[in-house]
């Protein structure tokens, strides 16, 4: 889907004023021109242009997602966990680690370059622009009456998007949802009004943000029931139920997580049988029976590029989880000419002259496989062992040749550990692992923590690569929380409380 241009200047100025002012005015919206979007067609145009994330437009970047940064949200999210490691083979003028250096090495200010030049956190401002647009669109859809069915659909999409944006914000900048402390843990500013609010914004509690997401998704589910969308770039009820299931899972509400997942599985049970996967093609595809919804850009294509000798690769720890006969090894990764594995869920290759016709997101590609994983985890946590085994076996059956497939029949901690590993195998580099590590650590029944080590190496002409630093992230480290942008704190005159100070890991 191409990025739609907002042609109506009055409304465009109302929304784009936030972009121009950046973080300093991230909540000082100028929504006085609502009256211009006075019918469903114009409101749809605004939804496409400012409610949804933009997409890459030709030409697609070749070396860095920052060459076209607008579509990439949370491009560093997959650089912090235990699924990734560096790949430094030989000197090269381009170092693709530079784009996420501060996140991969867990710097006190992660928005720094390898030479410690500080850049701004554009994610915070971009997401609140989208949230503001969704606030306006959701409200405006209730004031018009030219096409009630279309207006209900538009409102449903806007409410889903608002919940989706808040999900990533609260899980990035705040602690994982803990039922014991969520009502007091600091989340992110919660803004749902469509009008300008002349006040300073503080951080709402984690629970308040989650409750708003639940409310938005319940309404979106009603509004989008029975709606068939024209493409995977528009939200349908399956996307709503997947996000519901994910949120309830994070809240440790196992019953509701399973119910939401079951709705997706009932409507859309078919998985991508990898026995039919064709080499040098994208696993992510609009034609895949798994595909539900996607928006935004893909940073992983550039962080694990083909034939670059200074880049990233999947960690040995992750790769060791795949059996040799697991077809995901071939569908998700490929060895390049340098002998390292690279990410190929969205396939780009100069070696095979394959360039994507469409760009599918890394963190924002929703598919029904997640529903099976959410169902399995929720059932296992609730003690419904048979349901958990059935869900995980259904998924795995599509990931092996029939002769290589063996169903599991596990219980208790062995089942939980297997499901967590399966989730890691299946959803790697889709924006889940970092959040999963945070929530596993506070699971009261089956807590899980680990120490993560990221090495950082260099190489010069005439020598072999050498280790510059070995960085260690301990469980509970403050670096699990991304700092609130300083500009937002200053603008709100200090009432927006900063996260705990992160470690100084300069080297």
C-alpha positions in Angstrom: 0.0 0.0 0.0 1.4 3.4 -1.0 1.6 6.2 1.5 -1.5 8.3 0.9 -1.0 12.0 0.8 -3.3 14.2 2.8 -4.5 16.7 0.2 -6.7 18.8 2.4 -4.5 21.5 3.8 -6.6 22.6 6.8 -6.7 19.1 8.3 -3.1 18.3 7.4 -1.9 21.4 9.2 -3.8 20.3 12.3 -2.1 16.9 12.4 1.3 17.7 11.1 1.9 20.5 13.5 3.0 17.9 16.0 5.6 16.5 13.6 7.1 20.0 13.1 7.4 20.6 16.8 8.8 17.1 17.7 9.0 15.9 21.2 8.8 19.4 22.7 5.1 19.6 21.9 4.3 16.0 21.5 0.9 16.4 23.3 0.1 20.0 22.4 -2.1 19.1 19.5 -3.7 21.5 17.1 -7.0 19.8 16.3 -9.1 22.9 15.5 -9.6 22.0 11.9 -11.6 18.9 12.5 -14.5 20.3 10.5 -12.7 19.8 7.2 -12.9 15.9 7.4 -16.7 16.2 7.0 -17.5 12.9 5.3 -16.3 9.2 5.5 -14.2 9.5 2.4 -12.1 12.3 3.7 -11.9 10.7 7.1 -10.6 7.5 5.5 -7.9 9.5 3.7 -6.7 10.9 7.0 -6.8 7.5 8.6 -4.6 6.1 5.8 -2.2 9.0 5.8 -1.8 9.7 9.5 -3.5 7.0 11.6 -1.6 4.2 10.0 2.2 4.0 9.9 3.6 4.9 6.5 5.3 2.4 4.2 8.6 2.4 2.3 8.3 4.1 -1.1 10.7 3.3 -4.0 13.6 3.3 -4.0 13.9 1.0 -1.0 17.1 1.6 1.0 20.0 -0.7 0.5 22.3 -0.2 3.5 20.3 1.4 6.3 16.7 1.8 7.4 17.6 5.4 8.4 17.9 6.3 4.7 14.1 6.2 4.8 13.3 6.4 8.5 9.6 7.5 8.5 8.1 4.0 8.1 10.4 2.4 10.7 9.1 2.4 14.2 11.0 0.8 17.1 13.7 -0.2 14.6 16.0 -1.0 17.5 13.6 -3.3 19.4 15.2 -6.5 18.1 18.7 -5.3 18.8 18.6 -5.6 22.6 17.7 -9.3 23.3 19.4 -12.7 23.3 18.4 -13.6 19.7 20.9 -11.3 18.1 24.7 -11.0 18.0 27.3 -9.2 15.9 28.9 -10.5 12.7 32.3 -8.9 12.2 34.3 -10.6 9.5 36.5 -8.1 7.7 37.0 -4.3 7.3 34.3 -2.5 5.5 33.3 1.2 5.0 29.8 0.5 6.2 29.1 -0.8 9.7 25.5 -1.7 9.9 25.7 -2.0 13.7 26.0 1.7 13.9 22.3 2.3 13.5 21.5 0.6 16.7 24.8 0.7 18.5 23.4 2.2 21.7 20.7 -0.4 22.0 22.8 -3.4 21.1 25.4 -2.3 23.7 22.7 -1.1 26.3 24.2 2.4 26.6 23.0 4.8 29.3 21.5 6.9 26.4 20.8 4.3 23.8 20.3 7.0 21.1 24.0 7.4 20.5 26.4 6.5 17.7 29.5 4.4 18.1 31.4 7.7 18.6 28.8 8.7 21.3 27.1 11.4 19.2 23.6 11.8 20.7 20.6 11.7 18.5 16.9 12.3 19.3 14.3 9.7 20.1 12.1 10.2 17.2 9.9 7.1 18.1 8.2 8.8 21.0 7.1 11.8 18.9 6.1 9.8 15.9 3.9 7.5 17.9 2.1 10.3 19.7 1.4 11.9 16.3 -0.3 8.7 15.3 -2.1 8.5 18.6 -3.3 12.0 18.2 -4.6 11.3 14.7 -6.4 8.2 16.0 -8.0 10.3 18.8 -9.3 12.8 16.3 -10.5 10.1 13.8 -12.3 8.0 16.4 -14.1 11.0 17.6 -14.9 12.5 14.2 -16.4 9.2 13.1 -19.1 9.6 15.8 -20.1 13.0 14.6 -20.8 12.2 10.9 -23.6 10.3 9.4 -23.1 10.1 5.6 -22.2 6.4 5.6 -22.7 4.7 9.0 -21.2 1.4 8.0 -18.0 3.0 6.7 -17.8 5.3 9.7 -18.1 2.4 12.1 -15.3 0.6 10.3 -13.1 3.7 10.3 -13.7 4.2 14.0 -12.9 0.5 14.7 -9.6 0.8 12.8 -8.6 3.9 14.7 -9.4 2.4 18.1 -7.3 -0.7 17.2 -4.4 1.5 16.1 -4.5 3.6 19.3 -4.4 0.4 21.4 -1.6 -1.0 19.3 0.5 2.1 19.6 0.0 2.3 23.4 0.9 -1.4 23.6 4.4 -0.7 22.2 4.9 2.5 24.1 4.0 1.1 27.5 6.0 -2.1 27.1 9.0 -0.1 25.8 9.1 2.8 28.3 7.6 1.1 31.3 7.8 -2.1 33.4 6.0 -5.3 32.4 2.5 -5.6 33.6 2.6 -7.0 37.1 -0.9 -7.6 38.6 0.4 -6.8 42.0 2.0 -3.4 41.2 0.5 -2.3 37.8 -1.9 0.2 39.5 1.1 2.2 40.8 3.9 1.4 38.3 4.6 4.3 36.0 3.4 3.8 32.4 3.3 6.4 29.6 1.1 9.6 29.2 -2.4 8.5 28.3 -4.1 10.9 25.9 -7.4 9.9 24.3 -9.2 13.3 23.9 -9.6 14.7 20.4 -9.2 18.3 21.6 -6.3 20.4 22.9 -5.8 20.0 26.7 -4.0 22.9 28.2 -2.2 21.0 31.0 1.0 19.3 31.7 1.0 15.5 31.1 2.2 13.0 33.6 2.8 9.3 33.3 -0.4 7.3 33.7 -0.1 4.0 35.5 0.7 0.8 33.6 -2.7 -0.6 34.6 -4.5 2.6 33.3 -2.8 2.2 29.9 -3.8 -1.5 29.7 -7.4 -0.8 30.7 -7.6 1.7 27.9 -6.3 -0.8 25.4 -8.8 -3.4 26.6 -11.6 -0.9 26.2 -10.5 0.3 22.8 -10.2 -3.3 21.5 -13.6 -4.4 22.8 -15.1 -1.5 20.9 -13.0 -2.2 17.8 -14.1 -5.8 17.9 -17.8 -4.8 17.8 -17.2 -2.2 15.1 -15.2 -4.5 12.8 -17.2 -7.7 13.2 -18.1 -9.0 9.8 -15.9 -6.4 8.0 -13.8 -7.8 5.1 -10.9 -5.5 4.4 -9.5 -4.8 0.9 -5.9 -5.6 1.9 -3.6 -6.7 4.8 -2.8 -3.1 5.3 -6.1 -2.5 7.0 -7.1 -3.9 10.3 -9.8 -6.6 10.6 -11.3 -8.4 13.6 -8.6 -11.0 13.5 -6.0 -8.4 14.2 -8.1 -7.1 17.0 -8.4 -10.5 18.6 -4.7 -11.3 18.3 -3.8 -8.1 20.0 -6.4 -8.8 22.7 -5.0 -12.2 23.3 -1.5 -10.7 23.5 -2.5 -8.1 26.0 -4.4 -10.5 28.2 -1.4 -12.8 28.1 0.8 -10.0 29.3 -1.7 -9.3 32.1 -1.6 -13.0 33.2 -5.3 -13.2 32.4 -5.1 -16.7 31.0 -8.8 -17.3 30.4 -9.4 -14.2 28.3 -6.1 -14.7 26.4 -7.3 -18.2 25.4 -10.8 -16.9 24.4 -9.4 -14.2 22.2 -6.9 -16.6 20.6 -9.6 -19.2 20.0 -11.6 -16.6 18.0 -8.8 -16.2 15.6 -8.1 -19.9 15.3 -11.8 -20.6 14.6 -12.0 -18.0 11.8 -8.5 -18.4 10.3 -7.1 -21.8 11.3 -4.8 -22.5 8.3 -1.1 -22.1 8.7 1.7 -21.7 6.2 2.9 -25.3 5.5 6.6 -24.8 5.1 6.9 -28.0 3.2 5.9 -25.9 0.2 8.3 -23.0 1.0 10.3 -21.8 -2.1 13.9 -20.7 -1.5 14.7 -17.1 -2.0 11.2 -15.9 -1.3 9.7 -13.9 1.6 8.1 -15.9 4.4 6.1 -12.8 5.1 3.6 -12.5 2.2 0.2 -11.0 1.5 -0.8 -14.4 0.0 0.2 -16.4 3.1 -2.7 -18.1 4.8 -1.3 -16.8 8.1 -1.2 -13.2 7.3 -3.6 -10.9 9.2 -2.2 -7.3 9.1 0.9 -5.3 8.6 2.0 -1.7 8.7 5.3 0.3 8.7 8.8 -0.6 7.7 11.3 -3.3 8.3 14.7 -2.6 10.0 15.8 -6.2 10.2 16.4 -6.4 6.5 19.2 -3.9 6.9 20.5 -4.9 10.3 21.2 -8.4 8.9 22.0 -7.6 5.3 23.4 -10.0 2.8 27.2 -10.1 2.3 28.0 -7.2 4.6 31.0 -8.1 6.8 30.2 -5.7 9.7 26.6 -6.4 10.7 24.4 -8.6 12.8 23.4 -12.3 12.7 21.1 -14.5 14.8 22.8 -15.7 18.0 24.1 -19.2 18.3 21.8 -19.6 21.3 18.7 -18.9 19.0 19.9 -21.1 16.2 20.6 -24.0 18.5 16.9 -24.2 19.3 16.0 -25.3 15.8 16.2 -29.0 15.0 18.1 -29.8 11.8 14.8 -30.8 10.2 12.9 -27.7 11.3 11.9 -26.0 8.1 12.0 -22.5 9.7 15.8 -22.6 9.5 15.4 -22.3 5.7 12.3 -20.0 5.7 13.5 -17.5 8.3 17.3 -17.5 7.6 19.8 -17.9 4.8 23.5 -18.3 4.7 25.1 -15.6 2.6 28.4 -15.7 0.6 30.3 -14.8 3.8 29.0 -17.9 5.5 26.8 -16.1 8.1 23.1 -16.5 8.7 20.9 -13.5 7.8 17.3 -12.7 8.3 15.0 -13.5 5.4 11.4 -13.4 6.7 11.2 -10.5 4.3 13.5 -11.5 1.4 15.9 -9.0 -0.3 18.9 -10.3 -2.2 21.4 -8.9 -4.7 22.9 -12.3 -5.2 19.6 -13.7 -6.5 18.4 -10.4 -8.0 15.3 -10.5 -5.7 13.9 -7.2 -4.6 10.6 -6.9 -2.8 7.5 -5.7 -4.6 6.0 -4.9 -1.2 7.7 -4.3 2.2 6.4 -6.2 5.2 7.1 -4.9 8.7 9.3 -6.7 11.2 7.6 -5.6 14.5 4.2 -5.0 13.0 3.4 -8.1 11.0 0.5 -9.9 12.6 -0.3 -13.5 11.8 -2.4 -16.3 13.1 0.6 -18.4 14.3 0.8 -16.0 17.3 -2.8 -17.0 18.2 -1.7 -20.7 18.5 1.2 -19.7 20.6 -0.9 -17.4 22.8 -3.5 -20.2 23.2 -0.8 -22.7 24.1 0.8 -20.5 26.8 -2.5 -19.4 28.3 -3.8 -23.0 28.4 -0.6 -24.3 30.0 -0.5 -21.5 32.6 -4.1 -22.3 33.5 -3.4 -26.1 33.8 -5.2 -27.1 30.6 -2.4 -29.3 29.5 -4.3 -31.1 26.7 -5.3 -27.8 25.0 -1.8 -26.4 25.3 -0.3 -29.5 23.6 -2.9 -29.5 20.9 -2.2 -25.8 20.0 1.5 -26.1 19.9 1.4 -29.4 18.0 -0.9 -27.8 15.4 1.6 -25.1 14.8 4.6 -27.4 14.7 3.0 -29.8 12.3 3.2 -27.1 9.6 6.9 -26.5 10.3 8.3 -30.0 9.5 8.0 -32.5 6.7 5.5 -35.2 7.7 8.3 -37.8 8.1 10.2 -35.4 10.5 7.3 -34.3 12.7 6.9 -35.7 16.2 4.1 -34.3 18.4 4.9 -33.3 22.0 3.0 -34.4 25.1 4.4 -32.4 28.0 3.1 -31.0 31.3 4.0 -28.4 34.0 7.3 -26.6 33.8 8.5 -28.8 30.8 5.5 -27.7 28.8 5.9 -24.0 29.7 9.6 -24.1 28.8 8.9 -25.8 25.5 6.2 -23.2 24.6 8.5 -20.4 25.5 11.2 -21.9 23.3 8.7 -22.4 20.5 7.6 -18.8 20.8 11.2 -17.8 20.4 11.7 -20.0 17.4 8.6 -18.9 15.7 8.4 -15.1 16.4 12.1 -14.2 16.4 12.9 -10.7 15.2 9.2 -9.8 15.2 9.4 -7.5 18.2 8.3 -10.1 20.8 11.4 -11.4 22.6 12.4 -8.2 24.5 8.9 -7.9 25.9 8.7 -11.6 26.6 11.9 -11.5 28.7 10.4 -8.7 30.8 7.2 -10.5 31.5 8.7 -13.9 32.1 10.8 -12.4 34.9 7.7 -11.5 36.9 5.7 -14.6 36.2 4.7 -15.8 39.7 4.3 -19.5 38.8 7.1 -20.1 36.4 9.6 -17.2 36.6 12.4 -17.1 34.1 15.4 -14.8 33.9 18.7 -15.0 32.1 21.9 -13.0 31.7 22.5 -11.7 28.2 26.0 -11.1 26.8 26.6 -9.0 23.7 30.1 -8.8 22.3 31.3 -5.8 20.3 34.3 -6.3 18.0 36.3 -4.3 15.5 38.7 -5.1 12.6 41.3 -3.3 10.7 43.1 -4.1 7.5 45.8 -6.6 8.0 44.4 -8.1 11.2 41.7 -10.5 12.4 38.7 -9.2 14.2 39.4 -8.4 17.9 37.0 -8.0 20.8 36.6 -4.4 22.1 34.0 -5.1 24.8 31.8 -7.8 26.2 28.6 -6.2 27.6 26.4 -8.0 30.2 22.7 -7.4 30.9 21.6 -8.8 34.2 18.0 -9.6 35.1 16.2 -6.6 36.4 18.7 -4.2 35.0 17.4 -0.6 34.5 18.4 -0.9 30.9 15.2 -2.9 30.3 13.5 0.5 30.3 14.1 3.0 27.5 14.6 6.5 28.8 11.8 9.0 28.4 13.0 11.7 25.9 14.5 14.6 27.7 12.6 17.1 25.5 9.3 15.6 26.7 10.4 16.0 30.3 11.5 19.6 29.9 8.3 20.6 28.0 6.2 19.1 30.8 8.3 21.0 33.4 9.5 18.0 35.2 6.2 16.4 36.0 6.9 13.6 33.5 9.1 11.4 35.7 12.2 9.8 34.1 13.0 6.1 34.3 15.7 4.9 36.6 19.3 5.8 35.5 20.8 3.3 33.2 24.4 2.0 33.4 27.3 3.9 31.8 28.7 1.3 29.4 31.1 3.4 27.4 34.1 1.7 26.0 
